[in-house]
Amino acid sequence: MSLPFSTLPPTARVSPTPFTVSIPKQQLEELETLIRLSKLAPHTYENSQLDSKYGVTTDWLVAMKDQWLRSYKWKASENRFNGFPQWTTKIEEITIHFVGLFSERTDAIPILLIHGWPGSFLEFLPILELFRDQYTPSTLPYHLIVPSLPGYTFSSGPPLDRNFGTQDIARVLDQLMRNIGFESGYVAQGGDIGSRIARELVVDYESCKAAHFNVVFMSQPVGVTDDNLSDSEKLGLARMNEFVTLGTGYATEHGTRPSTIGHVISSNPMALLAWVGEKFLEWVDDPLSPEHILESITLYWLTETFPRSIYTYRQNYPRPPISSANDSRWYIKKPMGFSAFPKELASIPRSWIETSGNLVYWADHSKGGHFAALEQPEALKNDLTEFVEQVWPTIVKP
């Protein structure tokens, strides 16, 4: 029996293959053995700092290892994932996995939700749950599509014989949306790397009619001063500068030696937990649950996501001459919306972001960090639907 919200619109050009998450028992047993046998580093001054100034602590890893072995249950996660309709489809020889809630309404508005690193389709499941609880297939006002980016989880990796970057991802995702019936228009939403992809979609592809962001990566625009910044904006810039100075070592490694770090992290599940778990600890406002962190790390390990997912960082090394959102090439002429969460890593003032596009919607929040869809799903859902309802009538005529 098919799940609710699993009927694609009649305008779909393709029939994607229904997908069910099912990891073989042997693979799960191998992971358990590797966790159990994994050796941790000896105590040092650096890994003993309670404020985690130098990274994750030994005590945290020991506790998480114990929980991973004793109480975390992958099958419970698998059952949760399989409560949502999922498919795979082939685009440019890449298998794209996606989760979706499809409406039966002929006027439903398509929304593409784009994750980043170290995220996955899991980021948007809390928002999908909210929509699923609020609506039925016959009343849902939107089609909600959450793809796994190439190289992530159940999508196959980028080509082995040529370069592949965020503009290639944008091309593939636009093709996905047109294939499943939305050539006439859709809205893109993104944070982290997803924000860069969403910008490329809305600038370069006619079918993408508007974009909503919860982060924008850009340098200070020429001619824009900091004279009238609010206290919260000043704090945001200070936090961003601290992150750039002390928190970007991982990105340098991803961008300059992705092969080496890919091999290192793929050799040991505890290494993956340390490398990725650090981000789930540091990049949030309120802590994520240990269960969520273990679920994300387990998914990454079982699908060999890490070495296949960090390729987009190469685009920033060496720095291209023009790379930021205040480049006129990437100015958004279509409607643009933004949700500001106070603990975002790149906390950019509104006056900067206004120079990067046709900003018609803005929402400030008092809580939330880099993983807004996970941390504040209700707030992001409300902002996104407000933005879409505001702009859609002006861009898609009946």
C-alpha positions in Angstrom: 0.0 0.0 0.0 1.4 3.4 -1.0 2.0 6.1 1.6 -0.2 9.2 1.8 1.2 12.2 -0.2 2.9 9.8 -2.7 1.0 10.5 -5.8 3.0 12.7 -8.2 1.2 15.3 -10.3 -0.2 14.3 -13.6 2.3 16.7 -15.3 5.2 14.5 -14.3 7.3 13.4 -17.3 8.9 10.4 -15.5 7.9 7.7 -13.1 10.5 7.6 -10.4 11.2 4.3 -8.7 9.8 4.1 -5.2 12.5 3.7 -2.6 12.7 2.1 0.8 15.6 2.4 3.2 16.9 -1.1 4.0 20.4 -1.6 5.3 21.6 -5.3 5.3 22.1 -6.8 8.7 25.7 -7.7 7.8 26.5 -4.1 7.2 25.0 -3.1 10.6 27.0 -5.8 12.4 30.2 -4.6 10.7 29.5 -1.1 11.9 28.9 -2.3 15.5 32.2 -4.2 15.4 34.1 -1.2 14.1 32.7 1.0 16.8 33.6 -1.5 19.5 37.1 -2.0 18.3 37.8 1.7 17.5 40.6 3.1 19.6 40.3 6.6 21.0 43.2 9.1 21.4 44.8 9.3 24.9 43.9 12.2 27.1 45.6 15.4 26.2 45.4 19.0 27.4 43.5 19.9 24.2 40.9 17.1 24.3 40.3 17.7 28.1 39.0 21.3 27.8 35.4 21.4 29.0 34.6 24.3 26.7 35.6 22.2 23.7 37.9 25.1 22.6 40.1 22.8 20.7 37.4 20.4 19.4 35.4 17.5 20.8 36.5 16.1 24.1 37.5 12.6 24.9 34.8 12.4 27.5 32.1 13.3 24.9 33.4 10.7 22.5 33.5 8.0 25.2 29.9 8.8 26.2 28.7 8.8 22.6 30.5 5.6 21.8 28.8 3.9 24.7 25.4 5.2 23.6 26.0 4.2 20.0 26.7 0.6 21.1 24.1 0.3 23.9 21.0 2.3 23.1 20.9 3.7 19.6 18.7 1.6 17.3 19.2 2.1 13.5 16.0 0.2 12.7 14.0 2.8 14.6 15.6 5.5 12.3 15.0 3.3 9.3 11.3 3.0 10.2 11.0 6.8 10.6 12.6 7.5 7.2 10.3 5.0 5.6 7.3 6.8 7.0 7.9 9.3 4.2 7.4 8.7 0.5 10.8 8.3 -1.2 12.0 7.7 -4.8 15.1 7.5 -7.0 15.4 8.7 -10.5 18.3 8.9 -13.0 19.5 12.3 -14.2 22.8 12.6 -16.3 23.8 9.1 -15.2 23.4 10.2 -11.5 20.9 8.4 -9.3 19.0 11.1 -7.4 17.2 10.1 -4.2 14.4 12.3 -3.0 11.7 12.5 -0.3 8.5 14.2 -1.1 5.0 15.2 0.0 2.8 15.7 -3.0 -0.5 17.4 -2.9 -3.6 16.4 -4.9 -4.5 20.0 -5.4 -4.1 21.4 -8.9 -3.0 24.8 -7.5 -0.4 23.4 -5.1 2.9 25.3 -5.1 6.1 23.3 -5.6 8.9 24.0 -3.1 12.4 22.5 -3.4 14.2 22.1 0.0 18.0 21.9 -0.4 20.3 20.7 2.4 24.0 21.3 2.9 27.0 19.7 4.6 27.1 17.9 7.0 23.4 17.6 6.5 21.2 15.4 4.4 17.5 14.9 3.7 17.1 14.4 7.5 17.4 18.1 8.0 13.9 18.7 6.5 12.0 15.7 8.0 10.8 17.8 11.0 9.3 20.3 8.6 7.7 17.6 6.5 6.3 16.1 9.7 4.7 19.5 10.5 3.1 19.7 7.0 2.0 16.0 7.2 0.3 16.5 10.6 -1.4 19.7 9.5 -2.8 18.7 6.1 -4.2 15.8 4.1 -3.1 15.0 0.5 -6.3 16.8 -0.7 -5.7 19.9 1.4 -1.9 20.4 1.3 -1.2 23.7 -0.4 2.3 22.7 -1.5 4.4 20.0 -3.1 7.5 19.6 -0.9 10.5 17.9 -2.5 13.7 17.1 -0.6 16.5 15.7 -2.8 19.7 14.1 -1.5 22.4 16.0 -3.3 24.7 14.0 -5.5 27.2 12.1 -3.3 24.9 12.3 -0.2 23.2 9.3 1.4 21.2 7.4 -1.3 22.1 9.5 -4.3 25.0 8.3 -6.3 28.2 10.3 -6.4 29.4 12.9 -8.9 31.2 11.6 -12.1 34.6 10.2 -11.6 36.0 11.5 -14.9 35.3 15.2 -14.7 34.9 18.1 -12.3 31.5 18.6 -10.7 30.3 21.6 -8.6 27.3 23.5 -7.3 26.4 24.8 -10.7 26.2 21.2 -11.9 24.1 20.3 -8.9 21.7 23.2 -9.7 21.4 21.9 -13.3 20.5 18.4 -12.0 18.0 19.6 -9.5 16.3 21.9 -12.0 16.0 18.9 -14.3 14.6 16.8 -11.4 11.9 19.5 -10.7 10.9 19.7 -14.4 10.9 15.9 -14.7 8.5 15.5 -11.8 6.1 18.0 -13.2 7.1 21.5 -12.3 8.5 23.1 -15.4 6.0 25.9 -15.0 7.5 27.0 -11.7 8.8 26.2 -8.3 10.4 28.0 -5.3 13.8 26.9 -3.9 14.9 27.1 -0.2 18.4 26.5 1.1 20.8 26.9 3.9 24.6 26.2 4.0 25.7 24.8 0.6 22.0 24.6 -0.3 21.8 28.4 -0.3 24.5 28.6 -2.9 22.7 26.1 -5.1 19.3 27.9 -4.6 21.0 31.1 -5.7 22.3 29.4 -8.8 18.9 28.0 -9.5 16.9 31.2 -9.2 19.5 33.2 -11.2 20.1 30.7 -14.0 16.9 28.7 -14.4 13.6 30.0 -15.7 11.5 27.4 -13.8 12.9 28.5 -10.4 10.7 31.6 -9.7 11.8 32.6 -6.3 14.3 31.7 -3.5 14.3 31.7 0.3 17.4 31.5 2.3 18.5 31.2 5.9 22.1 32.1 5.2 23.9 34.1 2.5 27.6 34.0 2.0 29.0 37.3 0.9 31.7 39.9 1.7 30.8 43.5 2.7 29.5 45.3 -0.3 31.3 48.3 -1.7 29.7 51.5 -0.4 27.8 49.8 2.5 29.0 51.0 5.9 28.5 49.6 9.3 27.4 52.9 10.8 23.8 51.9 11.4 24.1 48.3 12.4 22.0 47.1 15.3 23.7 45.6 18.4 22.6 42.1 17.3 24.1 42.6 13.8 27.4 43.7 15.4 27.4 40.6 17.5 26.6 38.5 14.5 29.5 39.9 12.5 31.9 39.4 15.5 30.7 35.8 15.8 31.3 35.3 12.0 34.8 36.8 12.2 35.6 34.5 15.1 34.3 31.5 13.1 36.4 32.5 10.0 39.5 32.8 12.2 39.1 29.7 14.4 36.4 27.5 12.9 37.2 26.9 9.3 40.1 24.4 9.5 37.7 21.6 8.4 36.8 23.6 5.2 40.4 24.2 4.3 41.0 20.5 4.5 37.9 19.6 2.5 38.8 22.1 -0.2 42.5 21.5 -0.5 43.0 17.8 0.4 39.5 16.1 0.0 41.1 12.8 -1.1 43.2 12.6 2.0 40.6 13.5 4.6 38.1 11.3 2.7 40.3 8.3 3.3 41.0 9.2 6.9 37.4 9.7 7.9 36.2 6.7 6.0 38.5 4.4 7.9 36.8 4.6 11.3 33.3 5.4 12.5 34.6 7.2 15.6 36.7 9.4 13.4 33.5 10.3 11.5 31.7 11.0 14.7 34.4 13.3 15.9 34.8 15.2 12.6 31.1 15.7 11.9 29.8 15.6 15.5 31.8 18.6 16.3 29.7 20.6 13.8 26.4 19.4 15.3 27.7 20.5 18.7 29.2 23.9 17.8 26.9 25.2 15.0 23.7 25.3 16.9 21.9 27.5 19.4 20.4 24.8 21.6 22.1 21.4 21.6 20.8 18.7 19.3 20.0 15.4 20.9 22.6 12.7 21.0 20.1 10.5 19.2 19.9 12.9 16.3 23.7 13.2 16.0 24.1 9.4 16.1 21.3 9.0 13.5 23.0 11.4 11.1 26.5 9.9 11.6 25.2 6.4 11.2 23.4 7.4 8.0 26.6 9.0 6.7 28.6 5.9 7.5 26.3 3.3 6.1 26.0 5.2 2.8 29.7 6.2 2.6 28.6 9.8 2.3 31.6 11.6 3.7 34.2 11.2 1.0 31.5 11.6 -1.7 30.0 14.8 -0.3 32.8 17.3 0.3 33.7 18.0 -3.4 31.9 21.4 -3.4 34.5 22.8 -1.0 37.1 22.7 -3.8 35.4 25.6 -5.5 36.8 27.9 -2.9 40.4 26.9 -3.1 42.1 28.9 -4.5 39.6 31.6 -4.1 38.1 32.5 -7.4 38.3 36.2 -8.4 34.5 36.6 -8.0 32.8 34.3 -5.7 30.3 36.1 -3.4 26.7 37.0 -3.5 27.5 40.6 -4.1 28.9 39.8 -7.5 26.5 41.2 -10.1 26.5 37.9 -11.9 24.6 36.3 -8.9 22.3 39.2 -8.2 18.8 37.8 -7.8 16.2 39.7 -9.8 13.4 37.4 -8.9 11.7 37.6 -5.4 14.1 36.7 -2.6 13.2 36.0 1.1 15.4 35.6 4.1 15.1 34.2 7.7 17.7 35.4 10.1 18.6 33.1 13.0 20.9 34.6 15.7 23.5 31.8 15.9 24.0 31.4 12.2 27.7 31.0 11.4 27.6 33.6 8.6 25.4 36.2 10.3 25.2 38.9 7.6 23.5 42.3 8.2 20.3 43.0 6.4 21.9 46.0 4.7 24.5 43.7 3.1 22.0 41.1 2.0 19.7 43.7 0.4 22.4 44.4 -2.1 22.5 40.8 -3.3 19.0 40.5 -4.7 15.4 41.6 -4.8 14.7 41.1 -1.1 11.0 41.2 -0.5 10.6 39.2 2.7 12.6 39.3 5.9 12.1 37.6 9.3 14.2 37.9 12.4 14.3 35.2 15.1 15.5 35.2 18.6 16.6 31.6 18.6 18.2 29.2 16.2 21.6 28.4 14.6 23.1 27.0 11.4 20.8 24.0 11.2 17.6 26.1 11.2 15.4 23.4 9.7 16.4 21.0 12.5 16.5 23.5 15.3 13.5 25.7 14.5 11.3 23.8 12.1 8.1 25.6 13.0 9.7 29.0 12.5 11.3 28.2 9.2 8.1 26.5 8.0 6.0 29.6 8.8 8.5 32.0 7.2 8.7 29.9 4.1 5.0 29.6 3.6 4.5 33.3 4.3 7.1 34.1 1.7 5.6 31.8 -0.9 2.1 33.0 -0.3 3.3 36.6 -0.7 5.2 36.2 -3.9 3.6 33.3 -5.8 0.5 35.2 -7.1 2.8 37.8 -8.6 5.1 35.4 -10.5 2.8 32.7 -11.7 -0.3 34.0 -13.4 -3.4 31.8 -13.6 
